[in-house]
Every structure is written in structure tokens, then in C-alpha cells.
Amino acid sequence: MKRVIVGQDRMLERVLVALLAGGHLLLEGVPGLAKTLTVKTLAEVLGGAFQRIQFTPDLVPSDLVGTRIYRPDSGTFDTELGPVFCNYLLADEINRAPAKVQSALLEVMQEHQVTIGDTTYEVGEPFVVMATQNPIESEGTYPLPEAQIDRFMMKITVDYPNFSQEMEVVARSLDSPAKLRRVMTAEELLGFQVAIGGVYVDRVVSEYAVVLTMATRDPARYGRDDLAGYISYGASPRGSINLVHAARALALIRGRRYVVPADVRELATEALCHRLVLSYDALAEEVTPEAILDGLLEAIPPPSVELQDTGSA
């Protein structure tokens, strides 16, 4: 993928984490930072069906999930399935769709199935939603409801490239597009997702993830009284679950069959920040969720635990 994507190593690693852990991913960044290209390239090298939906205010749920079509010649109804029936779904500018459409997508993300009429249809496996949104435009957008945001395993903020990286982007744009080869099938990806279950998570590591999540609900309990007034609602238990599962995937990517506290600490910001509901004071003082998580990570040091790869996991 690095033959196509320049200077977004952290984003690429997090995308792989979400894929291996079977979670959905929210990519946030200004236009032109290769968010869409990343997802398209990923589908090309991993195999499986890819669909892209450009979210707009006039979109309706049937544009996503499909609909029943009446056939006058036979007097019957046929079901036409929508673009959500794929392995990798790119929801481009997801915050431009109205609430009805977002609710339809939520059912697919949560249940991996769609109800059309009286019939329920299951989507294929693996099924991963990778959504993008532009943080600088608010006109014509619909804020994502907390229930839907909570369904994303991680939220990745995509940054601008540095000078040398942007020069490389320009240089590559002058050449022919790189040719990619498929390195995996969708079935093999499912096998890797199963292998994640063999990565050992010590109780001490799980406790660290839970403590970090609980600290977003009651920072004063962990010595950060100054942050309590900035949080209206903290991360749900799904935050703890997703943080541990993401840490498992990160450990496997880095060649380990066990999770260390550093894995949890490294992913905490991306797994928890988007789940925080900030108070009016935080918005008025321009305090960000990332700043709050940084403060909590500083107040809660990682535990000491000795782990080694025994090969039995």
C-alpha cells in the first residue's frame, strides 16, 4: 500500500488494526489527504467486494440497503440489494446524510444484517465500514448521533504530510499509477480475525484498559479534578471492549502473541476520544477530547507486568 499512499504510516497501521479486529473505522481530515484512496487501495490488495457511497442530504435509506421493486409483467415484487452488501464499505462524508440514513447504516454496522420489508438479509463477512468526514465544514451536515459514533472502534485524525512526503506525492502524480497485486483474500482475512482470539490478554492489561475508560467518566477519582467539568458523558463499556480488541490486533501486527500495556496506551486516544461528550465549558474553552485523554494517560501510568511469547497462545 505504501506504493500508493505516502506518509500516512500511522493511519495505515490503524486501518489494519480495525480490519483484523473486525471493527469499523472513522477517518477525519480535510479533503485531499488520501482517505478515500486508502480505503480503495486496501480493498484492491486484500480482495473482497468494495463499495463506495457518497453521502448527501438527499440520500434515503433505500439508497444504502436496497428496496423492493414491483414487476408489472409478473405482478410480483423483487428485492434489489443496496451497496452495503459488500466486504469493505466506504461511507464518504458520512455526516452529510440525514438521521434516517444514518439509522439505516447503524443497523448494518451493529447487526451485520439488513431488513427489507419482512425479510432480513445478512451482509457478507468480513464486513467493515470505513467512514470519512470533513471537520472544517458544518453547513449542510448532520452531526453523528452518539449511538452511531460509539459503533466505530476507532477514530483516526488524518494529518497533513510534511515537506518531503508532499514532494513524494507530487512526484508520484507525474508518473504512471503504481500497479498493485492482491496479497490476501477475504477468506484469509477472516482467518486472521480468528487468529486474533489466540492473542493472550493478561488480566492486568484488561484492568488498565477498563481504568482508562472509567477515568473518562470520573476523572476526579484518578486525581484529575481539573478535567471533570469538561466531560458531560464519558466512554461506554464498549470503549473498554474495543480498546482491548484493538490492542490484540496491534500486538499481532507487531509479531507478538500477547498484549502489553503499551499497546493499550498507544491506542487509547483513538479508541476513546470519539466517545466523549464534552461539556459547554470544554467547548467554550476549546478543550479537545485528545487533550483530556492526554491528561488521563499522564495521571494513570501503565502497570508493570512481565509477559513473554511462549508460543502456546
N, C-alpha and C positions, 0 to 999 in steps of 0.2 A: 504493500500500500504506500510505502514511502517513495515509490517511483512516481506516484501521482500527488500525494499530499506532502507538503513541505512545512516543516517547523511546528507541527502540532502533535508531537510525540505523546504528551500527557493526555490529550484528548483521545488519540488513537488507543492508548492503553486502557483508558476508562471505557471506551466503547467495547473493547474486547472483554473487559470485566463484566459489563452488563450482559453481553451475549452469553458468556459462559455461565453466569449466574441465573440466566433466564429472566432478567429484569428489563424494564422499559427505561428509556433514557430521554432526558430533556436537554437539548443543546441551546444555549442562549448566547447571542452575539450579534453584532451589527452585520449588515449584508456584506457579502464578499469574502468571508473568512473560511470558505470551503466546507461549511456544514453539510449542505446538500450533496456536494461532491464526495464527501467522506462516506455517507450512507450508500450512495450509488456504487462507489468503488468496493465497499465492503460486500455488498450483495453479489458483485461480479466475481470476487475472488473466493467467496465462501459457497457459492451455489445456492440454489433455492429461488423461490419466486419473489420478485421485488415489485412493489407498487408505491407510487408517489401520489399524494393528494395535496393539491394546493388549496388551503383553507381560505374561504372568502365569506363575507357576510351573507351572501345569498345561497350558501350551501344548505342542503336539507339532509336529514338522516339517511334517506334512501340513496343519496349520492355516495354514502360510505358503505352501508351494509347490503344494499340491494333492495329489490322490490318485487311484487307480484304483477305480472303483465297479462292482461286479458287478450286471448286469441279469438277474434270473432269467427274465424272459419271453423274452429272446433268447439267454440263455446266453453273453453276451459281457461284456467289461469296457469301460467308458467312462472317459475321463480328465477329471476335473474340475480345472481350473487354479485355483490359490490367488490370494490378493490381491497377491502380489508381481508379478503380471503387470499392471503399470501404468507410468506415467511418473514419478510422484512418490510415493514410499513413505514414510509417516511411521511409524517404529518407536517407539512411545511407551513410555517406561520400559524401554528395551531390556535393562537389567541385571536385570530380574526374570524373564527366561526362562532355562531350564536350558541346559547346554552343547550338547545335541543340536540345540536350536532355533537357537542362535547359530551352530553349524556350518552349518546349512542356509542361514541368511541370508548367511554368509560366501561360500558358493559363488555365490550370486546377485550379491553385490557384486563379487566378483573376476572371474567369468566372464560375467556378464550372461546366464546360462542356468541352467536347472533340469533335473535328471534325475529322471524319474518312471518307475519300472520300468526298462525297457530303452530308453526314448525320452528324447531331450534336446529341450527346448523353449527357445527364445530369448525373452527378455523384450523389450519394445518399447524403442525409442530415441526421445528421451533417457530414461535411467533413472538416477534419483538417489535415494539413501537418505538421509533426514534423521532421525536418531535423537535421542531425548531421554533424559536420565537425571537423577535427583534425587541430589545429592551428600550430603544430610544423613541419608538413610535407608540402613541397612545390613541390617536384618532382612528376610529373605526375598528377598535379592538375590544375584546370581551375578556376580562380577567378570568383566568382558570379557577374554577372552584377548588376549595381545599381538598375535597374528596378525590378530585382527579389528580391534583398535584401530588397527593400522598401515594398515588399508584406508581409514580416514577421512582425507580430505585435510586437514581442519582440525577442531579442537575449539574451540567458542566458549563462553565462560563468560558467561551472561546475568546482568546485574546488576539491582538494584532501580532503579526510576525515582526521580528527585529530586522535590521537593515540587510544583513547577509541573507536571511531567509526570504525576504521580499525580492531581493535581487535574483535569487534562485527561481522564485515563482515567475518573474518576468522572463528569465532566460528559457525556462521550460515552455512558456507560452509561445515562444518563437520557433520551437521545434515541433516535430510531429508528436501527437499524443502517445504516451507510453503504452506498450502492449502488455496486458495483464494476463496471467494464467490462473485458472482455478486451482486452489490449493486444498480445498475441502468441499465436501458435500453437506447438504442439510442433515442427512442421516449421521454423518460423522460428528457434526456439531452437537447433535443430540447425545451422542456417546460421550463427548467431553462434558456436557452438562451433567450426565450421570456420574462421571468421574469426580466431579466436584464433591459429591457425597462422601468420597473416600478421604477428603482432606480433613485432618484432625483439628478440632477446635477445643482447646482446654477450657475448663470452667472459668479459670481466672481471666482468660481473654474475653469470654462471653460477658462476664461481670463488668469488665472495662467498657464494653460497648453499651451495656444497659445503663451504667452510671453516667456515661456521656449523654445518652438520650434523656435520662431523667433530669440531668442538670439543666437541660433546656426548658424544663417545666418549673424547676425550683432552684435557680442559680444561687440564691442566698444560702441554701443548705450546704453548698460546696464552697462557701467563702466568697462569693461574688454578689454581694448585696447590691452593688452598683449597677448590675445588669438586670435585676429583677423588674424594674419599671419599664424596661424596653420590650418585654415579651408578654403578649396577651395570651398566646397559647403556644406550648412547646410541641416537640415532635411526639408522634404517637408511638405505641409499641411496634408498629410496622417499621419505624425507623431503626429500632434495635435489630429487628429481624433482617432487614435489607442490608444493614451495615455489616453484620456477621457473614451473610451470604456473599456480599461483595468482597469482603476480606478473604474468604475462602478462594474465590476466583483469582484474586490478586496473588495469593500465595502459590497457586498452581501455575500461573503465568510466569512467576519468578523461580519456578523449579523446586518448590517445596511442597511437601505433603502435610504440612501443619501450618497453622496461622500463628503469627506472633503479634504482640500488642502494637508494634509499629505499623502493621497492615491496617489495623482498625484506626489508628491515629491518622494515618495518611489519607484515608477515605472518609473520615468523619465529616469534614466540611461539605463534601459533595453529596453525602448520603443524608445529611440532616438539615442543611441550611434552608432548602426549599420548603421544608415542613413547618418552619417557624412563622407564626402570625405576629407581626410586630405591633407594638402599641403606637398610639398617636405621638407620644413623646419621642419614640425612636424615629418615626417618620419626620417629625419636626426638626430633630437634631441631626438628621441624615445618618443615623446609625444603621449599619448594614447587618444582615444575618451573618455574613462572613466575619465581621468584627466581633460579634457576640461569640461565635464558635471559637475564634482565636483566643478570646478571654477565658472561655471554659477549658480549652485544651491547656492553657497555661496554668490554670488553677488545679487541674486534675492530671497529675503525671501518670505515665503508663506504668502498669505493675511490672514487677520483676518475676519472670518465670523462665525456667530452663527447659527448652524443648529441643529435640533433635529428631531427624528423619530416621526412623527405624526400618522403614520400608514395609511395614505391616499395615499401613493405613489403607 
